[in-house]
Amino acid sequence: MEVVIVCSLLLFEVQEAIQFLFRAETSCRKRGTEKEAKGKSILTEQKKKEREAAKMGKKPYYLKQSEIRKQELIEKYNSLKESGKLSSFRDKRRKKNATKDHRYMPYRRADVSEQ
């Protein structure tokens, strides 16, 4: 009887772990698809502008990956500004960068004048 209870408990724990991993994977995929969708929307807008410019006789300009990232950051900034969460986001970012700076700061050297 004790063996059956232990086995059922282990089975239940394994099922919970599988469900947890499945939820984590789906949320990760969802975040990835959202990010891709934002990048694609930026590209489609740019392509529309380039088509119109081509009709006017101008040469096409293709966005670099870095410029796409800049556009995504601008959109993120604007959405945070509209929702009123910009200041908290900037505070968190400032704290994160400060801890990074402190981590890479060199240790104090021993005084040379004591020798």
C-alpha positions as MATLAB code, in Angstrom:
seq = 'MEVVIVCSLLLFEVQEAIQFLFRAETSCRKRGTEKEAKGKSILTEQKKKEREAAKMGKKPYYLKQSEIRKQELIEKYNSLKESGKLSSFRDKRRKKNATKDHRYMPYRRADVSEQ';
ca = [
       0.000    0.000    0.000;
       2.820    2.408    0.851;
       4.524    1.636   -2.453;
       1.365    2.534   -4.372;
       1.046    5.855   -2.542;
       4.698    6.724   -3.145;
       4.425    5.797   -6.835;
       1.268    7.866   -7.259;
       2.955   10.842   -5.577;
       5.985   10.513   -7.837;
       3.732   10.243  -10.883;
       1.858   13.361   -9.794;
       5.133   15.291   -9.359;
       6.335   14.186  -12.786;
       3.052   15.295  -14.356;
       3.334   18.698  -12.672;
       6.911   19.088  -13.909;
       5.870   18.221  -17.465;
       3.007   20.723  -17.345;
       5.332   23.406  -15.990;
       7.853   22.823  -18.779;
       5.099   22.835  -21.391;
       3.730   26.170  -20.136;
       7.237   27.642  -20.050;
       7.916   26.548  -23.622;
       4.626   27.938  -24.945;
       5.151   31.287  -23.217;
       8.691   31.459  -24.616;
       7.404   30.766  -28.117;
       4.671   33.361  -27.685;
       7.228   36.018  -26.706;
       9.352   35.085  -29.705;
       6.444   35.337  -32.122;
       5.410   38.699  -30.675;
       8.941   40.015  -31.171;
       9.023   38.689  -34.740;
       5.645   40.277  -35.430;
       6.901   43.673  -34.259;
       9.972   43.387  -36.478;
       7.851   42.323  -39.442;
       5.434   45.209  -38.936;
       8.357   47.640  -39.014;
       9.624   46.009  -42.207;
       6.209   46.151  -43.889;
       5.856   49.839  -43.066;
       9.320   50.500  -44.475;
       8.539   48.509  -47.629;
       5.375   50.549  -48.178;
       7.390   53.757  -47.906;
      10.015   52.399  -50.299;
       7.386   51.396  -52.867;
       5.956   54.892  -52.779;
       9.448   56.366  -53.102;
      10.197   54.018  -56.016;
       7.091   55.289  -57.773;
       8.503   58.778  -57.364;
      11.779   57.602  -58.959;
      14.019   57.238  -55.902;
      16.390   54.347  -55.222;
      15.336   51.778  -52.607;
      16.809   51.868  -49.109;
      16.930   48.633  -47.144;
      16.852   48.716  -43.366;
      19.737   47.210  -41.456;
      19.097   44.912  -38.503;
      20.411   47.563  -36.106;
      17.941   50.113  -37.453;
      15.092   47.640  -37.023;
      16.144   47.183  -33.386;
      16.228   50.964  -32.918;
      12.699   51.238  -34.299;
      11.530   48.481  -31.925;
      13.065   50.363  -28.986;
      11.354   53.573  -30.074;
       7.997   51.775  -30.235;
       8.608   50.239  -26.800;
       9.487   53.666  -25.380;
       6.336   55.216  -26.837;
       4.103   52.417  -25.534;
       5.620   52.733  -22.047;
       5.157   56.490  -22.175;
       1.490   56.129  -23.113;
       0.813   53.597  -20.355;
       2.639   55.700  -17.738;
       5.198   53.020  -16.874;
       8.178   54.779  -18.409;
       9.643   56.149  -15.176;
       9.594   52.768  -13.415;
      11.138   51.118  -16.481;
      13.923   53.720  -16.596;
      14.575   53.319  -12.850;
      14.920   49.553  -13.242;
      17.204   49.986  -16.239;
      19.339   52.518  -14.346;
      19.719   50.161  -11.377;
      20.628   47.274  -13.671;
      23.309   49.312  -15.423;
      24.660   50.585  -12.088;
      25.111   47.040  -10.790;
      26.867   46.103  -14.028;
      29.227   49.063  -13.670;
      30.019   48.170  -10.064;
      30.683   44.569  -11.015;
      33.256   45.511  -13.640;
      34.921   48.235  -11.568;
      38.537   47.293  -10.784;
      39.617   46.759   -7.206;
      41.515   49.506   -5.424;
      45.258   49.217   -5.854;
      47.642   49.161   -2.922;
      49.279   52.500   -2.189;
      52.634   52.820   -3.952;
      53.866   55.490   -1.523;
      54.097   52.964    1.343;
      56.975   51.063   -0.301;
];
